[in-house]
C-alpha cells in the first residue's frame, strides 16, 4: 500500500499508469510535446485517483512488480514503486 499526501495548494491525481506519458490536459501536453496516457480515457479517473489539497489517498495492496504513478494534470510529477 502507498499513501500519497497532497501538501500543496493544487488538486493532483495519484494515478497508476501502464507507462509514463502526457496527462489529461491538452494544453499542457501540447507545451510538453506529450501524448495523453490511455488512463485519461477512464471516465471517473479524477474521482478515483484525485487528491485535493490537504488530503491523502492510499492505494490498495499492490501486486508484485513495478508500479508507475503520475499526476494526470501535471504529468512531470511521476514516481515508480517496486512491490514484492
Steps between C-alpha positions, in 0.01 A plus 500: 500500500622852416356822639531824304455818705427829326674769703473763227225734400389337173292194413709204379437140406697197615419277205660167418598492133633222280769733361589862565372758253286808477212581727137588433549876439548555124663842537769365734562197277543732201754715685697191607462311172330204672215271407245424774525166675214255427384529862367850416213321320374348827180693570534544877881506526503842673242382755684181584860628495457868588674648803369844604731738691554383858368149435654158443425198285614142563527225244374155572746216540737499204587183313868418463682690229560855384222756540503843335300792635461848356285807537265518203491879527874558550657208305857583605404393854583131484624222724574132473449245779625144514274258687603150609 
